[in-house]
């Protein structure tokens, strides 16, 4: 063999082997999409549809598959990602523009393997990295519910992902690196744990897809499994989803179960309240879950191994002039509701003193709340929540930085200052540049 030919031959063999591996990982899923659906009695089908409606709320499917003011599940909602825009698809049973020509096996393959009816690889903006944990029985119930909806003629909007993220080759490579289909047996995640713990783990990691927000992502948008539920900045929204395993952020290991259930059901509890993207989750999803399922989630969340806060250098101290300015701004704009000493009003305005949302190392949510307001979800258990008005047109960057620095260094807090640059970054990321 001539010199130089042998290395090329080896390279060709390696490329073929790599291509075969990628193909096998992405397209050899073993789902028989031609298998006939089993016959079902009318009462069985009715129960299946009802179960599916419940599961659709547990997964908050309508959030991505409904435009504002549009028909539920008819698709069209733009979902911004760091790689371009994708659009929620039409899940109604319209045969031309929805999933009316799909069968239950094809729907299962989409949830479990991230592949569409025609076999295409789906963008992970559709959270199949989580829904792969959903059992076949629950997938069938979801499909039965969606098929029971009135069909809506609404064409799907093509994605606007940038090259090469819009190619099947790039998706195949990404999935080979970062996606592994979940176990399809539906058995307990941990047989040594209680049925309630396993149910909670299933809801949190499957339909709830909590890791989608509460786990950090790498530069290619994949969640870091080694830091599961350890907190992360939500792409494009610039809200920080706090760590669910850290006492200084959103860990609930020391909370009574009843307080966790209340928070998920009503949006507030004696230990805190939800705002921002989590308020939408409570409003459209968790408030509709059964007490048994909420209790199971609470049991699982309480059991998360606590992660200690890494040692950090002492926070930068704000200047005396800045803190004095912040104290005055607090007196003028905040004290009427939150109290002179940050004590708040029970059931109405949250206390700021001792509030870990104030003292978290990541201050992005505080800036978001001051600029755009803080609104708890309207729920059956708290139908008329109190809210905080936005100050985006009232306070400039220096004002916001000063008042937040005051909060983070008062009443025994030692969280350090917020800078004008911190505020400017959030303002710019949300289109509020001044």
PARO-261591 format. One record per residue: residue in three letters; x, z, y of N, C-alpha, C in turn. Coordinates in steps of 0.02 Angstrom, whole numbers, padded with zeros to 5 digits, always signed. Example, Ala and Ser with C-alpha at 12.3 -4.5 7.8 and 13.67 -1.06 7.14 Angstrom:
BEGIN
ALA+00660+00390-00284+00615+00390-00225+00660+00390-00165/SER+00642+00354-00112+00684+00357-00053+00645+00394+00002/
end
This chain:
BEGIN
UNK+00043+00000-00060+00000+00000+00000+00044+00000+00062/UNK+00028-00043+00108+00069-00050+00167+00068+00014+00209/UNK+00125+00023+00244+00131+00081+00288+00076+00078+00341/UNK+00041+00133+00352-00013+00136+00401-00082+00124+00371/UNK-00084+00089+00313-00149+00077+00282-00175+00140+00247/UNK-00129+00176+00216-00150+00237+00180-00183+00288+00226/UNK-00152+00305+00284-00186+00353+00329-00254+00328+00352/UNK-00260+00263+00364-00325+00236+00385-00376+00243+00329/UNK-00355+00231+00267-00400+00238+00210-00424+00310+00203/UNK-00376+00357+00211-00395+00428+00207-00444+00446+00262/UNK-00430+00421+00322-00475+00435+00379-00544+00407+00365/UNK-00547+00346+00337-00612+00316+00322-00651+00357+00271/UNK-00615+00381+00220-00648+00423+00169-00675+00487+00200/UNK-00634+00518+00244-00656+00580+00277-00717+00568+00321/UNK-00718+00511+00356-00775+00496+00399-00838+00484+00357/UNK-00831+00450+00302-00888+00438+00258-00913+00504+00230/UNK-00867+00547+00209-00887+00612+00182-00922+00655+00235/UNK-00894+00653+00297-00926+00692+00350-00996+00665+00365/UNK-01002+00598+00366-01068+00568+00378-01117+00586+00324/UNK-01094+00586+00261-01138+00605+00206-01161+00677+00211/UNK-01114+00721+00232-01131+00792+00241-01183+00800+00295/UNK-01173+00766+00352-01221+00771+00407-01289+00744+00386/UNK-01290+00687+00351-01353+00659+00328-01388+00706+00280/UNK-01351+00733+00232-01381+00778+00183-01410+00840+00216/UNK-01373+00867+00264-01397+00928+00298-01460+00916+00338/UNK-01467+00857+00368-01522+00845+00414-01582+00810+00383/UNK-01571+00770+00332-01626+00728+00308-01646+00740+00236/UNK-01607+00778+00199-01625+00792+00129-01659+00860+00124/UNK-01719+00864+00155-01753+00929+00158-01798+00943+00098/UNK-01811+00893+00057-01850+00904-00004-01924+00914+00006/UNK-01951+00900+00065-02022+00908+00077-02059+00846+00054/UNK-02107+00854+00009-02148+00798-00014-02207+00789+00033/UNK-02199+00744+00081-02251+00736+00132-02310+00694+00105/UNK-02303+00668+00045-02358+00628+00015-02400+00669-00033/UNK-02382+00732-00044-02420+00773-00091-02490+00785-00064/UNK-02542+00775-00105-02610+00786-00081-02624+00859-00066/UNK-02664+00871-00015-02682+00939+00003-02732+00967-00048/UNK-02726+01030-00067-02773+01059-00116-02843+01062-00088/UNK-02892+01055-00132-02962+01061-00112-02975+01132-00089/UNK-03020+01139-00040-03034+01205-00012-03108+01212+00003/UNK-03137+01268-00016-03207+01282-00002-03217+01292+00072/UNK-03279+01283+00095-03294+01287+00167-03276+01356+00195/UNK-03293+01409+00158-03278+01476+00182-03203+01488+00187/UNK-03166+01461+00139-03093+01466+00140-03065+01432+00202/UNK-03090+01373+00216-03065+01335+00273-03080+01371+00338/UNK-03140+01400+00343-03158+01437+00403-03110+01495+00414/UNK-03096+01532+00360-03050+01589+00365-02980+01565+00384/UNK-02960+01507+00357-02894+01480+00372-02888+01462+00446/UNK-02941+01431+00473-02941+01412+00544-02937+01474+00588/UNK-02974+01526+00571-02973+01588+00610-02903+01619+00608/UNK-02873+01618+00549-02805+01644+00542-02757+01603+00585/UNK-02765+01538+00584-02721+01495+00624-02728+01507+00698/UNK-02789+01519+00721-02799+01533+00793-02761+01596+00813/UNK-02761+01646+00769-02724+01708+00783-02649+01695+00785/UNK-02625+01656+00737-02554+01641+00734-02531+01600+00793/UNK-02574+01554+00817-02556+01514+00875-02546+01558+00936/UNK-02585+01611+00941-02575+01658+00997-02513+01700+00986/UNK-02500+01718+00924-02439+01757+00909-02377+01717+00928/UNK-02380+01651+00918-02324+01609+00936-02326+01583+01007/UNK-02380+01598+01043-02387+01575+01113-02377+01499+01117/UNK-02405+01463+01068-02395+01391+01064-02421+01354+01126/UNK-02476+01379+01154-02507+01345+01211-02461+01344+01272/UNK-02414+01392+01276-02372+01397+01336-02332+01333+01348/UNK-02307+01302+01295-02268+01241+01303-02309+01178+01292/UNK-02367+01185+01261-02407+01126+01244-02469+01118+01287/UNK-02469+01149+01346-02526+01143+01391-02500+01137+01462/UNK-02522+01088+01498-02504+01082+01569-02546+01132+01609/UNK-02522+01149+01667-02560+01195+01710-02627+01164+01727/UNK-02681+01199+01710-02749+01174+01723-02772+01121+01673/UNK-02730+01106+01622-02747+01054+01575-02784+01081+01514/UNK-02803+01036+01470-02837+01055+01408-02787+01089+01362/UNK-02805+01147+01334-02758+01181+01290-02734+01137+01233/UNK-02669+01139+01222-02635+01106+01166-02632+01030+01172/UNK-02653+01003+01230-02651+00930+01238-02583+00905+01263/UNK-02535+00950+01272-02468+00929+01289-02458+00911+01361/UNK-02398+00886+01376-02383+00861+01442-02343+00908+01486/UNK-02334+00970+01466-02297+01017+01509-02223+01001+01508/UNK-02193+00996+01567-02122+00983+01572-02083+01047+01558/UNK-02033+01041+01516-01990+01098+01498-01918+01079+01518/UNK-01894+01112+01570-01828+01097+01595-01775+01130+01551/UNK-01723+01093+01534-01667+01120+01496-01602+01101+01532/UNK-01546+01131+01514-01483+01111+01546-01463+01039+01529/UNK-01497+01008+01482-01479+00941+01459-01529+00888+01479/UNK-01578+00907+01519-01631+00861+01540-01699+00892+01527/UNK-01751+00851+01535-01820+00875+01529-01852+00850+01466/UNK-01886+00895+01431-01929+00875+01375-02000+00894+01392/UNK-02047+00866+01355-02118+00877+01370-02154+00901+01307/UNK-02196+00952+01316-02236+00976+01261-02281+00921+01234/UNK-02284+00915+01168-02323+00861+01138-02396+00879+01130/UNK-02437+00829+01120-02509+00837+01109-02521+00861+01038/UNK-02547+00922+01031-02560+00951+00965-02633+00946+00945/UNK-02674+00914+00985-02744+00906+00965-02749+00851+00912/UNK-02805+00847+00874-02809+00799+00819-02828+00729+00839/UNK-02811+00708+00900-02823+00638+00918-02776+00595+00875/UNK-02803+00544+00840-02761+00505+00795-02710+00461+00829/UNK-02722+00442+00891-02675+00397+00925-02621+00434+00964/UNK-02639+00488+00997-02590+00522+01040-02574+00593+01018/UNK-02612+00621+00971-02601+00688+00948-02575+00690+00877/UNK-02597+00740+00839-02574+00747+00770-02630+00734+00720/UNK-02678+00693+00740-02735+00678+00697-02716+00642+00633/UNK-02660+00607+00632-02639+00571+00572-02586+00610+00532/UNK-02569+00668+00555-02522+00710+00518-02557+00743+00459/UNK-02517+00764+00411-02544+00807+00358-02507+00874+00360/UNK-02531+00921+00318-02504+00989+00321-02430+00991+00302/UNK-02409+00947+00257-02338+00947+00236-02293+00923+00293/UNK-02317+00873+00330-02278+00848+00387-02273+00901+00442/UNK-02327+00938+00452-02326+00991+00502-02278+01046+00480/UNK-02281+01063+00416-02234+01114+00389-02162+01091+00398/UNK-02149+01027+00386-02081+01002+00394-02058+01009+00466/UNK-02103+00997+00514-02085+01004+00585-02066+01077+00601/UNK-02105+01125+00577-02091+01195+00591-02029+01219+00554/UNK-02023+01198+00491-01971+01226+00448-01905+01189+00454/UNK-01908+01123+00464-01847+01082+00464-01835+01046+00530/UNK-01882+01050+00578-01870+01019+00642-01870+00943+00639/UNK-01914+00915+00597-01920+00842+00592-01992+00821+00605/UNK-02001+00766+00640-02067+00742+00658-02099+00705+00599/UNK-02160+00681+00610-02197+00645+00558-02158+00584+00534/UNK-02125+00549+00579-02089+00489+00560-02018+00505+00536/UNK-02001+00569+00530-01936+00588+00504-01883+00599+00557/UNK-01898+00585+00620-01849+00595+00674-01831+00669+00681/UNK-01770+00681+00701-01748+00749+00716-01776+00769+00784/UNK-01804+00829+00788-01835+00853+00850-01784+00892+00892/UNK-01794+00890+00957-01752+00929+01002-01764+01003+00990/UNK-01711+01044+00990-01721+01116+00980-01755+01151+01039/UNK-01775+01113+01090-01819+01143+01140-01884+01164+01106/UNK-01904+01128+01054-01956+01152+01009-01922+01203+00964/UNK-01943+01266+00963-01901+01319+00934-01903+01322+00858/UNK-01886+01266+00826-01886+01267+00753-01831+01310+00724/UNK-01781+01328+00766-01730+01375+00743-01761+01443+00729/UNK-01820+01457+00758-01858+01518+00744-01916+01504+00697/UNK-01954+01451+00710-02013+01438+00669-01994+01419+00598/UNK-01930+01406+00585-01909+01395+00516-01921+01457+00474/UNK-01930+01515+00506-01944+01577+00470-02018+01583+00451/UNK-02061+01541+00479-02133+01546+00466-02147+01523+00395/UNK-02190+01560+00360-02206+01543+00291-02249+01480+00287/UNK-02249+01448+00229-02290+01388+00220-02363+01405+00228/UNK-02385+01463+00205-02455+01482+00211-02475+01488+00284/UNK-02432+01518+00325-02448+01524+00396-02444+01456+00431/UNK-02398+01413+00411-02394+01346+00439-02459+01308+00424/UNK-02484+01315+00363-02546+01281+00345-02605+01307+00386/UNK-02606+01372+00399-02660+01400+00440-02656+01375+00512/UNK-02596+01372+00539-02587+01344+00607-02611+01272+00609/UNK-02593+01233+00559-02613+01163+00557-02689+01157+00553/UNK-02720+01198+00511-02793+01196+00505-02827+01211+00571/UNK-02799+01260+00608-02828+01277+00673-02821+01219+00722/UNK-02762+01190+00726-02751+01135+00773-02795+01075+00755/UNK-02806+01064+00691-02849+01008+00670-02923+01022+00686/UNK-02940+01085+00698-03010+01102+00714-03026+01094+00788/UNK-02974+01083+00830-02985+01077+00902-03017+01010+00918/UNK-03051+01005+00975-03077+00940+00997-03019+00893+01012/UNK-03020+00832+00986-02965+00785+01001-02963+00766+01074/UNK-02904+00762+01101-02894+00743+01172-02848+00682+01174/UNK-02870+00631+01208-02828+00571+01217-02781+00584+01276/UNK-02719+00599+01260-02669+00610+01312-02601+00591+01283/UNK-02575+00536+01306-02512+00510+01279-02455+00559+01291/UNK-02410+00561+01243-02351+00603+01250-02302+00572+01298/UNK-02271+00614+01338-02222+00591+01388-02154+00588+01355/UNK-02119+00533+01358-02052+00530+01328-02004+00579+01362/UNK-01959+00606+01323-01911+00654+01351-01864+00619+01400/UNK-01835+00659+01443-01787+00633+01492-01721+00670+01484/UNK-01699+00676+01422-01634+00707+01408-01578+00658+01427/UNK-01523+00685+01450-01466+00643+01467-01429+00621+01403/UNK-01393+00565+01409-01351+00543+01355-01290+00590+01350/UNK-01268+00610+01292-01289+00588+01225-01341+00633+01193/UNK-01367+00682+01232-01412+00731+01203-01478+00699+01180/UNK-01492+00639+01203-01554+00605+01185-01546+00562+01123/UNK-01489+00566+01089-01478+00525+01030-01487+00565+00966/UNK-01509+00531+00913-01517+00564+00849-01449+00586+00821/UNK-01397+00548+00835-01331+00566+00811-01309+00634+00840/UNK-01320+00643+00905-01301+00707+00937-01342+00764+00908/UNK-01407+00753+00897-01450+00805+00868-01426+00822+00797/UNK-01409+00771+00759-01386+00783+00691-01322+00825+00691/UNK-01276+00809+00736-01214+00848+00740-01229+00920+00761/UNK-01272+00928+00811-01290+00996+00835-01321+01036+00778/UNK-01367+01006+00742-01401+01043+00688-01353+01060+00632/UNK-01305+01016+00618-01255+01031+00566-01215+01093+00585/UNK-01201+01100+00649-01162+01157+00673-01204+01221+00678/UNK-01266+01215+00700-01302+01275+00722-01369+01289+00688/UNK-01394+01245+00646-01460+01256+00617-01458+01260+00542/UNK-01487+01313+00515-01497+01320+00443-01569+01338+00430/UNK-01605+01298+00391-01675+01314+00377-01681+01383+00346/UNK-01734+01419+00364-01744+01486+00338-01768+01485+00266/UNK-01769+01545+00235-01794+01551+00167-01868+01534+00167/UNK-01890+01496+00118-01960+01474+00116-02002+01515+00067/UNK-01972+01567+00038-02009+01605-00013-02063+01649+00018/UNK-02054+01667+00082-02102+01712+00114-02092+01784+00093/UNK-02039+01798+00056-02027+01867+00034-02000+01910+00091/UNK-01994+01976+00079-01971+02021+00132-01899+02006+00151/UNK-01885+02013+00216-01817+02003+00240-01770+02056+00212/UNK-01797+02116+00203-01758+02171+00177-01802+02212+00130/UNK-01797+02200+00063-01840+02236+00016-01833+02312+00019/UNK-01777+02336+00046-01767+02408+00050-01807+02439+00106/UNK-01833+02398+00151-01871+02422+00209-01946+02422+00193/UNK-01984+02454+00237-02056+02458+00228-02089+02391+00242/UNK-02151+02385+00218-02190+02324+00231-02200+02314+00306/UNK-02210+02370+00342-02220+02364+00415-02157+02339+00449/UNK-02099+02364+00429-02036+02341+00458-02026+02266+00446/UNK-02039+02244+00385-02031+02174+00368-02081+02130+00406/UNK-02141+02154+00415-02190+02117+00454-02167+02111+00527/UNK-02141+02166+00554-02116+02164+00623-02058+02116+00630/UNK-02011+02117+00582-01954+02071+00585-01978+01999+00582/UNK-02028+01985+00541-02055+01917+00534-02086+01894+00600/UNK-02124+01938+00633-02156+01919+00696-02105+01910+00751/UNK-02056+01955+00756-02006+01952+00809-01962+01890+00802/UNK-01940+01875+00741-01892+01820+00731-01925+01754+00716/UNK-01988+01754+00693-02022+01692+00676-02066+01667+00732/UNK-02130+01679+00727-02177+01654+00777-02162+01681+00847/UNK-02141+01743+00852-02126+01771+00918-02065+01739+00951/UNK-02021+01710+00912-01957+01679+00934-01926+01716+00993/UNK-01922+01783+00986-01895+01825+01040-01822+01808+01054/UNK-01785+01786+01003-01715+01770+01014-01706+01712+01062/UNK-01757+01670+01069-01752+01614+01115-01735+01634+01186/UNK-01756+01693+01206-01740+01718+01273-01691+01776+01271/UNK-01697+01820+01221-01660+01883+01221-01592+01878+01186/UNK-01569+01818+01170-01504+01809+01138-01463+01760+01180/UNK-01400+01776+01193-01359+01730+01234-01349+01663+01199/UNK-01339+01610+01239-01328+01542+01214-01259+01518+01233/UNK-01234+01472+01193-01169+01442+01209-01179+01380+01252/UNK-01125+01345+01266-01128+01287+01311-01171+01231+01285/UNK-01182+01229+01219-01224+01177+01190-01295+01201+01177/UNK-01312+01259+01203-01381+01283+01199-01399+01319+01135/UNK-01351+01332+01092-01365+01367+01029-01361+01442+01040/UNK-01407+01479+01009-01405+01552+01014-01347+01579+00974/UNK-01320+01634+00998-01263+01667+00966-01289+01717+00916/UNK-01288+01699+00852-01316+01742+00800-01279+01808+00794/UNK-01216+01809+00816-01178+01872+00813-01200+01920+00867/UNK-01239+01896+00915-01263+01939+00969-01340+01936+00972/UNK-01371+01938+00914-01444+01931+00909-01479+01984+00951/UNK-01524+01962+00994-01565+02005+01037-01524+02048+01084/UNK-01463+02025+01099-01417+02064+01142-01422+02044+01215/UNK-01474+02008+01234-01485+01991+01304-01455+01924+01323/UNK-01489+01889+01367-01463+01825+01389-01500+01798+01450/UNK-01466+01757+01488-01496+01725+01546-01538+01666+01522/UNK-01602+01664+01541-01646+01611+01518-01628+01546+01553/UNK-01610+01494+01516-01588+01432+01548-01640+01405+01596/UNK-01618+01383+01654-01657+01350+01705-01704+01396+01743/UNK-01726+01451+01712-01771+01497+01747-01734+01549+01787/UNK-01672+01562+01767-01629+01611+01800-01661+01680+01802/UNK-01694+01698+01748-01714+01767+01735-01670+01792+01678/UNK-01653+01855+01680-01613+01884+01626-01659+01920+01578/UNK-01659+01899+01515-01697+01933+01463-01654+01990+01436/UNK-01670+02052+01451-01625+02107+01435-01616+02119+01360/UNK-01560+02149+01343-01544+02164+01274-01597+02212+01245/UNK-01621+02195+01185-01670+02238+01152-01637+02291+01108/UNK-01571+02292+01108-01535+02341+01067-01488+02384+01109/UNK-01502+02386+01173-01459+02424+01218-01501+02470+01262/UNK-01486+02535+01258-01526+02584+01294-01526+02574+01369/UNK-01472+02546+01396-01468+02536+01468-01507+02475+01491/UNK-01533+02435+01444-01571+02375+01462-01643+02379+01438/UNK-01658+02355+01378-01727+02357+01355-01734+02385+01285/UNK-01684+02421+01262-01689+02453+01196-01743+02506+01196/UNK-01778+02512+01139-01834+02560+01134-01824+02609+01077/UNK-01762+02618+01056-01749+02662+00999-01775+02733+01011/UNK-01774+02755+01073-01797+02824+01088-01868+02827+01114/UNK-01904+02770+01113-01973+02770+01137-02021+02791+01081/UNK-02075+02826+01099-02128+02836+01049-02159+02768+01031/UNK-02179+02760+00969-02210+02697+00947-02269+02679+00991/UNK-02309+02729+01009-02369+02715+01049-02352+02683+01116/UNK-02295+02703+01146-02276+02674+01210-02254+02601+01203/UNK-02221+02585+01148-02201+02515+01137-02262+02472+01126/UNK-02309+02496+01085-02371+02459+01074-02410+02449+01138/UNK-02413+02501+01179-02449+02496+01243-02417+02444+01289/UNK-02351+02443+01290-02316+02395+01333-02332+02323+01311/UNK-02330+02310+01246-02344+02243+01220-02417+02225+01226/UNK-02461+02274+01228-02533+02260+01230-02560+02256+01300/UNK-02532+02295+01346-02560+02298+01414-02511+02275+01468/UNK-02447+02273+01452-02397+02255+01502-02368+02314+01538/UNK-02393+02375+01525-02363+02434+01556-02370+02493+01508/UNK-02326+02542+01519-02328+02602+01479-02294+02657+01519/UNK-02295+02719+01496-02261+02772+01534-02186+02760+01541/UNK-02158+02715+01501-02086+02705+01503-02065+02641+01540/UNK-02114+02602+01563-02096+02541+01599-02152+02490+01601/UNK-02140+02434+01634-02188+02380+01636-02152+02313+01635/UNK-02189+02260+01619-02158+02195+01614-02176+02152+01674/UNK-02129+02109+01694-02140+02060+01747-02103+01997+01727/UNK-02105+01947+01770-02068+01886+01757-02094+01850+01695/UNK-02050+01814+01659-02073+01776+01600-02105+01820+01547/UNK-02084+01883+01540-02113+01926+01489-02185+01942+01505/UNK-02204+01942+01568-02274+01953+01586-02318+01898+01558/UNK-02293+01836+01558-02331+01781+01529-02338+01789+01454/UNK-02286+01814+01421-02289+01824+01349-02342+01876+01332/UNK-02344+01930+01369-02395+01982+01356-02464+01955+01371/UNK-02472+01920+01427-02538+01896+01446-02567+01846+01396/UNK-02525+01800+01374-02550+01745+01332-02540+01756+01257/UNK-02500+01806+01240-02484+01814+01169-02495+01885+01144/UNK-02449+01930+01160-02448+01994+01124-02510+02037+01136/UNK-02543+02030+01193-02604+02071+01204-02659+02053+01154/UNK-02654+01994+01124-02706+01971+01077-02690+01989+01005/UNK-02633+02020+00992-02615+02038+00924-02649+02103+00904/UNK-02656+02111+00839-02688+02172+00812-02642+02232+00823/UNK-02672+02291+00825-02632+02351+00832-02584+02358+00773/UNK-02604+02335+00714-02560+02340+00656-02498+02296+00666/UNK-02507+02236+00692-02449+02192+00703-02405+02218+00760/UNK-02437+02243+00813-02397+02271+00868-02358+02332+00844/UNK-02390+02372+00802-02355+02430+00774-02296+02410+00731/UNK-02305+02356+00693-02250+02331+00651-02193+02306+00694/UNK-02208+02271+00747-02155+02249+00793-02120+02309+00824/UNK-02158+02360+00842-02128+02419+00872-02081+02453+00823/UNK-02102+02458+00760-02059+02489+00709-01994+02450+00701/UNK-01999+02384+00701-01939+02344+00694-01893+02351+00755/UNK-01922+02346+00815-01882+02351+00876-01848+02419+00882/UNK-01882+02472+00861-01851+02539+00864-01792+02544+00816/UNK-01793+02503+00764-01741+02509+00713-01678+02469+00728/UNK-01679+02429+00781-01621+02387+00796-01559+02431+00807/UNK-01504+02415+00773-01444+02456+00783-01423+02457+00856/UNK-01418+02515+00887-01402+02517+00958-01332+02491+00971/UNK-01326+02455+01026-01261+02429+01048-01240+02468+01110/UNK-01184+02501+01106-01160+02538+01164-01139+02492+01220/UNK-01146+02514+01281-01124+02475+01337-01048+02473+01338/UNK-01021+02413+01340-00948+02406+01342-00920+02439+01404/UNK-00861+02466+01397-00829+02498+01455-00817+02446+01509/UNK-00839+02462+01568-00832+02415+01624-00794+02450+01681/UNK-00760+02412+01722-00728+02442+01780-00781+02472+01827/UNK-00760+02521+01865-00807+02552+01911-00837+02499+01957/UNK-00904+02502+01968-00935+02452+02011-00910+02457+02082/UNK-00909+02399+02114-00887+02397+02183-00935+02437+02227/UNK-00906+02476+02272-00948+02517+02317-00968+02476+02378/UNK-01030+02483+02396-01054+02448+02457-01031+02487+02518/UNK-01020+02451+02573-00999+02483+02634-01053+02527+02665/UNK-01031+02575+02705-01078+02621+02737-01128+02585+02780/UNK-01106+02536+02818-01151+02499+02862-01204+02462+02821/UNK-01182+02431+02766-01228+02394+02723-01280+02441+02693/UNK-01257+02499+02668-01303+02546+02637-01352+02575+02689/UNK-01328+02587+02750-01373+02610+02802-01426+02559+02818/UNK-01406+02496+02819-01454+02442+02831-01504+02438+02774/UNK-01479+02446+02711-01523+02444+02654-01573+02500+02654/UNK-01551+02560+02674-01597+02617+02677-01653+02605+02727/UNK-01636+02575+02784-01686+02561+02835-01735+02508+02810/UNK-01710+02457+02777-01754+02405+02750-01800+02434+02697/UNK-01774+02479+02656-01815+02512+02605-01871+02552+02638/UNK-01854+02589+02689-01904+02629+02725-01959+02584+02755/UNK-01940+02526+02780-01988+02482+02813-02031+02442+02764/UNK-02003+02423+02707-02037+02376+02664-02057+02403+02595/UNK-02026+02458+02573-02033+02478+02503-02062+02548+02494/UNK-02045+02594+02539-02061+02665+02528-02135+02678+02525/UNK-02175+02638+02559-02247+02650+02560-02277+02648+02490/UNK-02250+02606+02447-02275+02601+02378-02231+02641+02330/UNK-02165+02634+02337-02120+02662+02286-02097+02733+02303/UNK-02116+02758+02361-02099+02827+02379-02032+02835+02413/UNK-02027+02886+02454-01965+02898+02491-01905+02909+02446/UNK-01918+02939+02387-01864+02953+02340-01868+02909+02278/UNK-01903+02853+02285-01908+02806+02229-01950+02831+02171/UNK-01996+02880+02186-02034+02911+02132-02093+02869+02108/UNK-02114+02820+02148-02169+02776+02128-02236+02812+02125/UNK-02287+02777+02100-02354+02804+02090-02375+02787+02019/UNK-02388+02838+01979-02405+02827+01909-02464+02780+01902/UNK-02458+02731+01858-02512+02684+01845-02520+02630+01897/UNK-02479+02632+01949-02486+02582+02002-02419+02550+02019/UNK-02375+02589+02049-02310+02563+02072-02255+02597+02033/UNK-02212+02559+01999-02162+02591+01957-02111+02631+01996/UNK-02089+02685+01966-02035+02724+01996-01971+02683+01995/UNK-01932+02688+02047-01867+02653+02051-01810+02700+02034/UNK-01819+02765+02048-01768+02814+02030-01766+02821+01954/UNK-01707+02813+01926-01699+02819+01854-01725+02759+01815/UNK-01741+02706+01849-01769+02646+01817-01711+02601+01795/UNK-01707+02588+01730-01650+02548+01706-01653+02475+01727/UNK-01713+02452+01747-01717+02384+01775-01680+02380+01841/UNK-01673+02437+01875-01637+02440+01939-01562+02445+01927/UNK-01542+02480+01874-01471+02496+01864-01436+02452+01813/UNK-01471+02404+01783-01438+02358+01737-01379+02324+01770/UNK-01327+02311+01731-01268+02276+01758-01288+02208+01786/UNK-01334+02174+01752-01358+02109+01775-01415+02120+01826/UNK-01403+02099+01889-01451+02113+01942-01496+02053+01959/UNK-01492+02000+01919-01530+01939+01934-01605+01952+01940/UNK-01632+01992+01894-01704+02004+01895-01726+02041+01958/UNK-01684+02086+01982-01701+02121+02045-01706+02071+02103/UNK-01658+02026+02106-01660+01976+02160-01722+01933+02153/UNK-01737+01910+02092-01797+01870+02080-01860+01906+02103/UNK-01863+01971+02086-01923+02010+02102-01932+02018+02177/UNK-01878+02032+02213-01884+02040+02285-01902+01973+02318/UNK-01871+01919+02296-01885+01854+02326-01955+01830+02310/UNK-01975+01835+02247-02036+01802+02225-02093+01849+02206/UNK-02081+01913+02211-02134+01961+02196-02130+01984+02124/UNK-02162+02040+02111-02164+02067+02043-02236+02076+02022/UNK-02255+02042+01969-02325+02041+01948-02331+02057+01874/UNK-02365+02112+01859-02380+02129+01790-02435+02083+01765/UNK-02442+02073+01699-02494+02029+01673-02563+02062+01678/UNK-02613+02021+01688-02682+02044+01684-02703+02044+01611/UNK-02717+02103+01584-02734+02110+01514-02799+02149+01507/UNK-02826+02147+01446-02888+02184+01434-02879+02258+01448/UNK-02820+02284+01433-02807+02355+01444-02785+02371+01515/UNK-02770+02320+01555-02749+02330+01624-02770+02268+01664/UNK-02836+02260+01673-02862+02197+01700-02846+02183+01773/UNK-02831+02235+01811-02817+02225+01882-02751+02260+01900/UNK-02695+02233+01877-02631+02266+01890-02611+02260+01963/UNK-02574+02310+01985-02545+02307+02052-02486+02259+02051/UNK-02474+02227+02107-02418+02180+02111-02377+02193+02173/UNK-02319+02162+02175-02274+02167+02232-02271+02099+02266/UNK-02279+02097+02332-02278+02032+02367-02208+02003+02369/UNK-02203+01937+02375-02137+01906+02382-02109+01915+02452/UNK-02044+01921+02456-02010+01929+02521-01963+01870+02536/UNK-01974+01815+02501-01928+01759+02507-01925+01732+02579/UNK-01980+01737+02617-01981+01714+02686-01973+01770+02736/UNK-01966+01832+02711-01961+01890+02755-01889+01915+02761/UNK-01855+01918+02705-01787+01945+02704-01736+01889+02691/UNK-01682+01890+02728-01628+01842+02715-01582+01869+02660/UNK-01530+01831+02643-01486+01851+02588-01453+01918+02601/UNK-01431+01929+02663-01398+01992+02680-01447+02051+02674/UNK-01510+02041+02694-01560+02093+02688-01572+02112+02615/UNK-01582+02061+02574-01597+02073+02502-01537+02109+02470/UNK-01477+02086+02485-01418+02118+02457-01413+02191+02479/UNK-01429+02204+02542-01424+02273+02568-01475+02319+02536/UNK-01538+02297+02531-01589+02342+02504-01578+02353+02430/UNK-01556+02302+02393-01543+02312+02322-01482+02355+02311/UNK-01432+02348+02353-01373+02392+02348-01394+02464+02361/UNK-01440+02474+02407-01466+02542+02420-01500+02570+02358/UNK-01542+02530+02325-01576+02553+02264-01527+02572+02210/UNK-01475+02531+02203-01429+02540+02147-01377+02595+02158/UNK-01377+02624+02217-01329+02677+02232-01363+02741+02255/UNK-01430+02743+02253-01467+02802+02276-01495+02841+02216/UNK-01516+02903+02229-01552+02944+02180-01511+02953+02116/UNK-01446+02959+02123-01403+02969+02065-01381+02905+02031/UNK-01402+02847+02055-01381+02783+02025-01309+02768+02044/UNK-01274+02734+01999-01205+02714+02013-01193+02643+01987/UNK-01240+02598+02003-01237+02530+01975-01196+02482+02017/UNK-01180+02500+02078-01140+02456+02119-01182+02409+02161/UNK-01149+02374+02205-01184+02333+02255-01205+02265+02228/UNK-01252+02236+02264-01271+02166+02256-01245+02130+02317/UNK-01213+02074+02307-01182+02038+02363-01228+01982+02388/UNK-01214+01959+02448-01252+01902+02475-01244+01841+02431/UNK-01185+01832+02401-01174+01776+02356-01219+01780+02295/UNK-01229+01841+02269-01274+01851+02212-01344+01827+02230/UNK-01367+01846+02289-01434+01827+02311-01438+01752+02323/UNK-01387+01725+02355-01387+01653+02370-01390+01611+02307/UNK-01355+01632+02254-01356+01595+02191-01426+01592+02162/UNK-01461+01649+02162-01529+01650+02136-01575+01609+02179/UNK-01569+01617+02244-01612+01579+02290-01601+01504+02281/UNK-01539+01483+02274-01524+01411+02266-01549+01385+02200/UNK-01544+01427+02147-01564+01404+02080-01639+01395+02074/UNK-01676+01428+02118-01749+01422+02115-01777+01380+02171/UNK-01734+01344+02205-01757+01297+02257-01778+01330+02321/UNK-01753+01392+02333-01774+01428+02393-01718+01432+02445/UNK-01672+01385+02444-01618+01387+02493-01643+01386+02565/UNK-01611+01426+02607-01633+01431+02677-01577+01410+02723/
end
